[in-house]
Every structure is written in C-alpha cells, then in structure tokens.
C-alpha cells in the first residue's frame, strides 16, 4: 500500500474519531476521546464508533443464522462487542468473553508486560501514520480504554443484556461461561494465542452445536497438517501472533475435539484502520 493511501486512511480515521467524540459530548455521553474502538458499531442517535475493523458489510460472509431466537451463543474474544450485539439483535442470549486484565494477555515467554503494552498501543494507533501520537497508559488504563470502556459504552446505548464473562480463553469453564452453547464464535482470537491447541481444548467442550472461527490460513501445498510459526526472532518486537495452522491441521484438530463435520465456509476480507492494511481470513464451521 502506498504512503499516500495509508495517510488518507489515517486522516479519515482521525477525522471520524474526532467527530464521534464531539457528537458523544453533545449528546451528554461523556468524554470518549481516550477510548479505542476495535469494532465499527452503529449506535442510537446516528453514532457510529470509529472502529479499526468494520464488519458491517462482511457479516453476511459468516454462516450465522439470520434468526437466532432461542439460541445460546458464546462470543470468545469479544472486544468492543460487534458480534455479541449482532447475535443479540438476531434474538440470541449471548455471553461475551473477554480478558479480566491485560496481565492475562498472551505474550512470548520472558517478554516484559510493558513491552507488550507499548506494542499494542502502536498496533491500534501507529505512529507511522499518526505522527506525534503518545499516551503511555498504565496497564489498567489501557485495559479500560481498549476493552471494557468501549464495550460498556455500546452496551448501555443499545440497552444490551449481553452477559460479560471475564476470563482468558485457557481458563474458560462451564462454571464461568456456561455450557451447552448452540453456537460458539471465535473471531480473530486463535492467531493471538501462544497455545492454540490449549485454547481449542478449553472452548470445544462448551459447544454442543456449531463452532465458527475466523483465521488466517497459510497455504498447504502437499496437504500435510502443519502449524506455521510467525512470531519472528526479534526479542524487542512482537505483533501478538505466533501460530497459523493450515487447513488440514485445523480441520484435524477440530475433529479430534469431537466435531463431526468441519468445512471452510467462506472468507471475509477488509481494510484495517488507520493503516489501510488489507486482511483476508478464512471462516471455518465445525458442527457436532
């Protein structure tokens, strides 16, 4: 992507963020200038959160039922909550899973937490496209501004009854989240786990119906099941992504966890803001 195009995306992102902050203040909704918006979400009063990811046009790529009345749904790695609120809008009773603190975020063994937090800030508001951006939040402040604050803001305006469950993916249990979910959704969470097998082992038993996950999948020339390491070798740099299982690997793992049918149900593509980087993810559907 050219520098000019990246700068255009950055300028539009900053303008949208400033407009959203101004409108929220006019409506008496408080100062939201410090919040990060992982998802673009349409809210009452014509408000639209200035999200890094906008799934509004691509949500139809996912094999979700249009009518989810009577369904129990678990949204793992919910962030700002776009999918949780969408499931609720379609009629489901939803549990939204998110970390209890950034101390629980996966990081490479031996990586200092401060280094990881600085990398996260750089990922969501990169200085390369927004020069002069500095905030230096504490771990607690960044957690609120990145995860809890945006979700609560949207949930309140939407009068949502989505239940928030605080847990790492590895520590999910029926006691925490419930069990027997008709649908479990894992967005781009598996690629941010340093132990993806352990993550699937925790989530799979909670699902009695269908598991849908979004994942970047590397090519598999000879059909050998494999997991590609993408964490690099630089101790001072980490994009919080380490493993990409290929399609045969992910298919076999899901079947090993008791899913009778596993299919690549589609793809979703888009552009991340503010960098303008394009992404392309496979969507897997595993059914008991």
DOKOL-620391 format. One record per residue (C-alpha): x, y, z; residue in three letters. Coordinates in steps of 0.001 Angstrom, whole numbers, plus 524288, in hexadecimal, padded with zeros to 5 digits. Example, Ala and Ser with C-alpha at 12.3 -4.5 7.8 and 13.67 -1.06 7.14 Angstrom:
2
<node x="8300C" y="7EE6C" z="81E78" code="ALA"/>
<node x="83566" y="7FBDC" z="81BE4" code="SER"/>
END
This chain:
288
<node x="80000" y="80000" z="80000" code="UNK"/>
<node x="8053E" y="80D69" z="7FC62" code="UNK"/>
<node x="808AE" y="81773" z="806BE" code="UNK"/>
<node x="7FEA9" y="820C8" z="80113" code="UNK"/>
<node x="7F3C7" y="816BD" z="80274" code="UNK"/>
<node x="7F7F1" y="8135D" z="81051" code="UNK"/>
<node x="7F7E6" y="821CA" z="813BD" code="UNK"/>
<node x="7EA4C" y="8233D" z="80E09" code="UNK"/>
<node x="7E544" y="8181C" z="81670" code="UNK"/>
<node x="7EBD5" y="81E18" z="82255" code="UNK"/>
<node x="7E615" y="82B92" z="81FBC" code="UNK"/>
<node x="7D86B" y="825F3" z="81E0F" code="UNK"/>
<node x="7D9F9" y="81DEF" z="82A7F" code="UNK"/>
<node x="7DE35" y="829C7" z="83272" code="UNK"/>
<node x="7D319" y="83201" z="82CD3" code="UNK"/>
<node x="7C90B" y="82776" z="82FEB" code="UNK"/>
<node x="7CE5F" y="82603" z="83DBE" code="UNK"/>
<node x="7CDCC" y="83491" z="8402E" code="UNK"/>
<node x="7BFEA" y="83564" z="83AC6" code="UNK"/>
<node x="7BB8B" y="829EE" z="84327" code="UNK"/>
<node x="7C172" y="8301E" z="84F5F" code="UNK"/>
<node x="7BAED" y="83D14" z="84C50" code="UNK"/>
<node x="7AD8F" y="836FF" z="849F2" code="UNK"/>
<node x="7AE4D" y="82EAD" z="8563F" code="UNK"/>
<node x="7B158" y="83ACA" z="85E4B" code="UNK"/>
<node x="7A60B" y="8424C" z="85807" code="UNK"/>
<node x="79CEA" y="83730" z="85BB7" code="UNK"/>
<node x="7A180" y="83795" z="869D6" code="UNK"/>
<node x="7A81C" y="82A50" z="868FA" code="UNK"/>
<node x="7B4F5" y="82E9D" z="86EFF" code="UNK"/>
<node x="7C2E8" y="82FE4" z="86A1F" code="UNK"/>
<node x="7C64E" y="82435" z="861A4" code="UNK"/>
<node x="7D2A0" y="829EE" z="85BB1" code="UNK"/>
<node x="7DB5D" y="82002" z="86298" code="UNK"/>
<node x="7D40F" y="813E7" z="85E08" code="UNK"/>
<node x="7D8A5" y="80AD0" z="85327" code="UNK"/>
<node x="7CE34" y="804BE" z="84A8E" code="UNK"/>
<node x="7D1DB" y="7F740" z="845AC" code="UNK"/>
<node x="7C4D4" y="7F5DA" z="83E91" code="UNK"/>
<node x="7BC93" y="7FF34" z="83697" code="UNK"/>
<node x="7AF05" y="7FEA6" z="83CC7" code="UNK"/>
<node x="7A2D6" y="80633" z="83935" code="UNK"/>
<node x="79C87" y="80BFF" z="84558" code="UNK"/>
<node x="79063" y="8140C" z="8485A" code="UNK"/>
<node x="7906F" y="822AE" z="84552" code="UNK"/>
<node x="797A1" y="82019" z="8389F" code="UNK"/>
<node x="7A459" y="81D22" z="83FAB" code="UNK"/>
<node x="7ADEA" y="813F3" z="83903" code="UNK"/>
<node x="7B9FF" y="80FC4" z="8407A" code="UNK"/>
<node x="7C6AF" y="8125E" z="838FB" code="UNK"/>
<node x="7CB09" y="8043A" z="83906" code="UNK"/>
<node x="7D7B4" y="7FE0D" z="83472" code="UNK"/>
<node x="7CF98" y="7F316" z="82E65" code="UNK"/>
<node x="7C2AC" y="7F588" z="8278E" code="UNK"/>
<node x="7BB10" y="7E8D3" z="82608" code="UNK"/>
<node x="7AE04" y="7EEF8" z="822CA" code="UNK"/>
<node x="7AEE1" y="7EB98" z="81456" code="UNK"/>
<node x="7B5EA" y="7DE94" z="81602" code="UNK"/>
<node x="7ADF7" y="7D893" z="82119" code="UNK"/>
<node x="7A5F7" y="7D1BA" z="816A5" code="UNK"/>
<node x="7B217" y="7C9D0" z="81304" code="UNK"/>
<node x="7B0EF" y="7C294" z="81FEE" code="UNK"/>
<node x="7A798" y="7B6ED" z="8209A" code="UNK"/>
<node x="79F8B" y="7BC7C" z="82BC2" code="UNK"/>
<node x="790E2" y="7B9B6" z="82BD7" code="UNK"/>
<node x="788E4" y="7C5C7" z="828AE" code="UNK"/>
<node x="77F3F" y="7C1F2" z="83353" code="UNK"/>
<node x="78620" y="7BE38" z="84003" code="UNK"/>
<node x="77A5C" y="7BEAC" z="848F5" code="UNK"/>
<node x="77B9B" y="7B47F" z="853A7" code="UNK"/>
<node x="78A1D" y="7B268" z="85118" code="UNK"/>
<node x="794CE" y="7B372" z="85B50" code="UNK"/>
<node x="7A130" y="7B95D" z="855B7" code="UNK"/>
<node x="7AEFA" y="7BAE3" z="85AFF" code="UNK"/>
<node x="7B752" y="7C59F" z="854F2" code="UNK"/>
<node x="7C594" y="7C326" z="8589A" code="UNK"/>
<node x="7CECB" y="7CEC3" z="857C8" code="UNK"/>
<node x="7C392" y="7D84F" z="85663" code="UNK"/>
<node x="7CB11" y="7E542" z="85779" code="UNK"/>
<node x="7C1FD" y="7F0C4" z="85485" code="UNK"/>
<node x="7B70B" y="7E6FF" z="85241" code="UNK"/>
<node x="7B29A" y="7E83F" z="8441E" code="UNK"/>
<node x="7AF9C" y="7D9CC" z="84298" code="UNK"/>
<node x="7A9C5" y="7D845" z="85033" code="UNK"/>
<node x="7A04A" y="7E368" z="84DA0" code="UNK"/>
<node x="79D46" y="7DE09" z="84006" code="UNK"/>
<node x="799F4" y="7D0A9" z="845AD" code="UNK"/>
<node x="7913F" y="7D73B" z="84FAE" code="UNK"/>
<node x="78AA6" y="7DF4D" z="84504" code="UNK"/>
<node x="78775" y="7D27B" z="83E22" code="UNK"/>
<node x="780F5" y="7CD5D" z="84A70" code="UNK"/>
<node x="78B73" y="7C58E" z="85185" code="UNK"/>
<node x="78EEE" y="7C569" z="85FEC" code="UNK"/>
<node x="79D51" y="7C906" z="85F93" code="UNK"/>
<node x="7A919" y="7C77D" z="86869" code="UNK"/>
<node x="7B46B" y="7D03F" z="8648C" code="UNK"/>
<node x="7C1EB" y="7CB96" z="868E6" code="UNK"/>
<node x="7CD19" y="7D502" z="86AE7" code="UNK"/>
<node x="7D968" y="7D5AC" z="87320" code="UNK"/>
<node x="7D881" y="7DA0D" z="8813A" code="UNK"/>
<node x="7E4EA" y="7E22A" z="87F82" code="UNK"/>
<node x="7EFFE" y="7E402" z="875DB" code="UNK"/>
<node x="7F89D" y="7DC5F" z="87F22" code="UNK"/>
<node x="7F161" y="7D06D" z="879ED" code="UNK"/>
<node x="7F4AE" y="7D38B" z="86BCE" code="UNK"/>
<node x="7FD5E" y="7C984" z="8653F" code="UNK"/>
<node x="80B6B" y="7CD81" z="8632B" code="UNK"/>
<node x="817B4" y="7C68B" z="85F20" code="UNK"/>
<node x="81E91" y="7C009" z="86ACE" code="UNK"/>
<node x="82759" y="7C9F7" z="87156" code="UNK"/>
<node x="82168" y="7D5AD" z="86A5A" code="UNK"/>
<node x="81F62" y="7E102" z="873F0" code="UNK"/>
<node x="81161" y="7E5B3" z="87549" code="UNK"/>
<node x="81554" y="7F3E8" z="87303" code="UNK"/>
<node x="81B2C" y="7F040" z="865DF" code="UNK"/>
<node x="80EAF" y="7E950" z="861F7" code="UNK"/>
<node x="80618" y="7F4CE" z="8660C" code="UNK"/>
<node x="80E62" y="7FE28" z="85E17" code="UNK"/>
<node x="80D0A" y="7F52B" z="85258" code="UNK"/>
<node x="7FE41" y="7F4A3" z="853EA" code="UNK"/>
<node x="7FD71" y="80377" z="85432" code="UNK"/>
<node x="805B3" y="803F8" z="847F0" code="UNK"/>
<node x="7FCEA" y="7FA09" z="84134" code="UNK"/>
<node x="7F036" y="8013D" z="843FE" code="UNK"/>
<node x="7F572" y="80EFC" z="841E1" code="UNK"/>
<node x="80219" y="80DC3" z="83A1E" code="UNK"/>
<node x="80B57" y="8193E" z="83A7B" code="UNK"/>
<node x="80F44" y="8163B" z="82C70" code="UNK"/>
<node x="8023C" y="81B79" z="82791" code="UNK"/>
<node x="7FEB3" y="82470" z="832EE" code="UNK"/>
<node x="80B47" y="82BCE" z="8363E" code="UNK"/>
<node x="80C7E" y="83118" z="843EC" code="UNK"/>
<node x="802E0" y="82794" z="84A09" code="UNK"/>
<node x="806F7" y="824DC" z="8581A" code="UNK"/>
<node x="7FEBC" y="820D1" z="863B1" code="UNK"/>
<node x="80685" y="8172B" z="86C04" code="UNK"/>
<node x="7FB2A" y="81157" z="8737D" code="UNK"/>
<node x="7FCB2" y="80871" z="87F2E" code="UNK"/>
<node x="7F85B" y="7FA54" z="87D60" code="UNK"/>
<node x="7EB85" y="7FD1C" z="88474" code="UNK"/>
<node x="7E8D2" y="80965" z="87C75" code="UNK"/>
<node x="7EBD1" y="802A9" z="86F97" code="UNK"/>
<node x="7E311" y="7F735" z="87353" code="UNK"/>
<node x="7D7AA" y="80053" z="875FF" code="UNK"/>
<node x="7D9D1" y="8089F" z="869D9" code="UNK"/>
<node x="7DBFF" y="7FD05" z="860DE" code="UNK"/>
<node x="7D226" y="7F2FF" z="865DD" code="UNK"/>
<node x="7C91F" y="7F622" z="87111" code="UNK"/>
<node x="7C5F0" y="80475" z="86E8F" code="UNK"/>
<node x="7C1F7" y="802FE" z="8603D" code="UNK"/>
<node x="7B9D6" y="7F6C5" z="862ED" code="UNK"/>
<node x="7B2A3" y="7FD07" z="86E4E" code="UNK"/>
<node x="7B021" y="80979" z="8668B" code="UNK"/>
<node x="7A9E2" y="801D1" z="85B69" code="UNK"/>
<node x="7A280" y="7F872" z="8644A" code="UNK"/>
<node x="79C3C" y="803A6" z="86BB2" code="UNK"/>
<node x="797D3" y="80ADB" z="85F77" code="UNK"/>
<node x="79297" y="7FE45" z="85989" code="UNK"/>
<node x="78BB8" y="7FA8A" z="86649" code="UNK"/>
<node x="792A0" y="7ED86" z="864A1" code="UNK"/>
<node x="790BC" y="7E1C9" z="86D6E" code="UNK"/>
<node x="79D22" y="7DB07" z="868AE" code="UNK"/>
<node x="7A414" y="7D4FC" z="87450" code="UNK"/>
<node x="7B291" y="7D7E7" z="8755E" code="UNK"/>
<node x="7BB30" y="7CCB5" z="87A07" code="UNK"/>
<node x="7C8FB" y="7D038" z="87E3F" code="UNK"/>
<node x="7D2DD" y="7C593" z="87B7A" code="UNK"/>
<node x="7DE6A" y="7C1D8" z="87328" code="UNK"/>
<node x="7DAC9" y="7B821" z="86899" code="UNK"/>
<node x="7E2D6" y="7ADA6" z="86F70" code="UNK"/>
<node x="7DB76" y="7AF3A" z="87C40" code="UNK"/>
<node x="7CDC0" y="7AE73" z="87691" code="UNK"/>
<node x="7C563" y="7A4A8" z="87DEA" code="UNK"/>
<node x="7B6E1" y="7A166" z="87E80" code="UNK"/>
<node x="7B6A1" y="7A7B6" z="88BFA" code="UNK"/>
<node x="7BB63" y="7B49F" z="8864E" code="UNK"/>
<node x="7B4E1" y="7B552" z="87914" code="UNK"/>
<node x="7AA82" y="7AAC7" z="8790A" code="UNK"/>
<node x="7A9E5" y="79F13" z="87000" code="UNK"/>
<node x="7A168" y="798E4" z="86597" code="UNK"/>
<node x="7A27A" y="7A4B1" z="85C9D" code="UNK"/>
<node x="79B7C" y="7A32F" z="84FA2" code="UNK"/>
<node x="7A5A8" y="7ABCF" z="8492E" code="UNK"/>
<node x="7B368" y="7AF7A" z="84D57" code="UNK"/>
<node x="7BA6F" y="7BA09" z="845BD" code="UNK"/>
<node x="7C90F" y="7BC56" z="84612" code="UNK"/>
<node x="7CC98" y="7C84A" z="83DFF" code="UNK"/>
<node x="7DAE3" y="7CB47" z="83B89" code="UNK"/>
<node x="7DEA2" y="7C5C1" z="848BC" code="UNK"/>
<node x="7E575" y="7B8F9" z="84586" code="UNK"/>
<node x="7F075" y="7BFC8" z="83E2D" code="UNK"/>
<node x="7F304" y="7C7D7" z="84A77" code="UNK"/>
<node x="7F4DB" y="7BBF3" z="85330" code="UNK"/>
<node x="8023E" y="7B68E" z="855F7" code="UNK"/>
<node x="7FBFE" y="7A95F" z="85906" code="UNK"/>
<node x="7F11F" y="7A7C2" z="84EE8" code="UNK"/>
<node x="7EF35" y="79968" z="851FB" code="UNK"/>
<node x="7ECCD" y="79CA3" z="86048" code="UNK"/>
<node x="7E363" y="7A77B" z="85C4B" code="UNK"/>
<node x="7DB50" y="79E2F" z="853F4" code="UNK"/>
<node x="7DB9C" y="79414" z="85ED7" code="UNK"/>
<node x="7D546" y="79DE0" z="8681C" code="UNK"/>
<node x="7CAFC" y="7A2E9" z="85E95" code="UNK"/>
<node x="7C6B2" y="79666" z="857AD" code="UNK"/>
<node x="7C000" y="78FEB" z="86375" code="UNK"/>
<node x="7B754" y="79BEA" z="86536" code="UNK"/>
<node x="7B171" y="79A18" z="857A2" code="UNK"/>
<node x="7A648" y="7909C" z="85561" code="UNK"/>
<node x="7A320" y="79535" z="847A1" code="UNK"/>
<node x="7AB95" y="79D29" z="83E7D" code="UNK"/>
<node x="7B8D8" y="7A3AB" z="8401A" code="UNK"/>
<node x="7BC38" y="7AE6D" z="8366F" code="UNK"/>
<node x="7C9B7" y="7B45F" z="8362C" code="UNK"/>
<node x="7D0E3" y="7BE43" z="82DE1" code="UNK"/>
<node x="7DF27" y="7BBAB" z="82AF7" code="UNK"/>
<node x="7EA20" y="7BF03" z="821AC" code="UNK"/>
<node x="7EDC4" y="7B217" z="81B4D" code="UNK"/>
<node x="7FAD8" y="7B00A" z="8145E" code="UNK"/>
<node x="7FBC3" y="7A82D" z="807EB" code="UNK"/>
<node x="7FD45" y="79978" z="808F2" code="UNK"/>
<node x="803E6" y="794B7" z="7FC90" code="UNK"/>
<node x="803F4" y="78629" z="7FF86" code="UNK"/>
<node x="7F8B0" y="78528" z="8091E" code="UNK"/>
<node x="8017D" y="78296" z="814D2" code="UNK"/>
<node x="7FB5A" y="787A6" z="8217D" code="UNK"/>
<node x="8049C" y="791DA" z="826FD" code="UNK"/>
<node x="80514" y="79E19" z="82F30" code="UNK"/>
<node x="80D5A" y="7A978" z="82A4B" code="UNK"/>
<node x="81515" y="7B17C" z="83430" code="UNK"/>
<node x="81404" y="7C00F" z="83110" code="UNK"/>
<node x="8192C" y="7C61D" z="83DA3" code="UNK"/>
<node x="8265F" y="7CA12" z="83819" code="UNK"/>
<node x="83381" y="7CA45" z="83F01" code="UNK"/>
<node x="83430" y="7D83F" z="84435" code="UNK"/>
<node x="832D3" y="7D869" z="8532E" code="UNK"/>
<node x="82EFD" y="7E6CB" z="852DF" code="UNK"/>
<node x="82405" y="7E583" z="848F0" code="UNK"/>
<node x="817B0" y="7DD72" z="8494B" code="UNK"/>
<node x="80ACB" y="7DEF0" z="84208" code="UNK"/>
<node x="803D6" y="7D5F3" z="84BBB" code="UNK"/>
<node x="802C0" y="7CB31" z="841A6" code="UNK"/>
<node x="80A9C" y="7BEA5" z="84176" code="UNK"/>
<node x="803CA" y="7B32F" z="83AF4" code="UNK"/>
<node x="7FBFB" y="7B15A" z="82E73" code="UNK"/>
<node x="7F697" y="7A384" z="82CD6" code="UNK"/>
<node x="7F432" y="79F95" z="81EC8" code="UNK"/>
<node x="7E70C" y="79A49" z="81A63" code="UNK"/>
<node x="7EA50" y="78BC5" z="81C1E" code="UNK"/>
<node x="7EFBC" y="78E84" z="829B0" code="UNK"/>
<node x="7E419" y="79676" z="82E49" code="UNK"/>
<node x="7DA80" y="78CCC" z="82861" code="UNK"/>
<node x="7E0D8" y="7813E" z="82F22" code="UNK"/>
<node x="7E1CB" y="7884D" z="83C2B" code="UNK"/>
<node x="7D362" y="78BEB" z="83C0C" code="UNK"/>
<node x="7CF96" y="77DFF" z="838A9" code="UNK"/>
<node x="7D873" y="77927" z="84390" code="UNK"/>
<node x="7D071" y="781AB" z="84CCA" code="UNK"/>
<node x="7C40E" y="77A9E" z="848B0" code="UNK"/>
<node x="7BE9A" y="782A4" z="83D80" code="UNK"/>
<node x="7B93B" y="77954" z="8334D" code="UNK"/>
<node x="7B96D" y="782EB" z="827FB" code="UNK"/>
<node x="7C369" y="78DA5" z="8255A" code="UNK"/>
<node x="7C284" y="79639" z="81946" code="UNK"/>
<node x="7C8A5" y="7A2C2" z="81480" code="UNK"/>
<node x="7BBD6" y="7AA1C" z="8137B" code="UNK"/>
<node x="7C0E3" y="7B681" z="80D0A" code="UNK"/>
<node x="7C9F2" y="7C1FF" z="80E54" code="UNK"/>
<node x="7C911" y="7CFE1" z="812FC" code="UNK"/>
<node x="7D1CC" y="7DAD6" z="80E51" code="UNK"/>
<node x="7D33E" y="7E901" z="811A1" code="UNK"/>
<node x="7DC06" y="7F45B" z="81517" code="UNK"/>
<node x="7E137" y="7F77E" z="8228E" code="UNK"/>
<node x="7E153" y="80578" z="8273D" code="UNK"/>
<node x="7E8F5" y="80E0C" z="828C4" code="UNK"/>
<node x="7F3DB" y="8073A" z="8212A" code="UNK"/>
<node x="7EBFB" y="80316" z="8154C" code="UNK"/>
<node x="7F1A0" y="7F556" z="81601" code="UNK"/>
<node x="7E931" y="7EB27" z="80F48" code="UNK"/>
<node x="7E5AE" y="7DE6B" z="815F9" code="UNK"/>
<node x="7E03C" y="7D198" z="810E0" code="UNK"/>
<node x="7DB30" y="7C741" z="81A53" code="UNK"/>
<node x="7D57D" y="7B9C6" z="81867" code="UNK"/>
<node x="7C8FE" y="7B643" z="81FAA" code="UNK"/>
<node x="7C812" y="7A87D" z="82512" code="UNK"/>
<node x="7BB73" y="7A20D" z="8296A" code="UNK"/>
<node x="7BC41" y="79617" z="83224" code="UNK"/>
<node x="7AFD9" y="78EC3" z="835A8" code="UNK"/>
<node x="7AD96" y="7841F" z="83FD2" code="UNK"/>
END
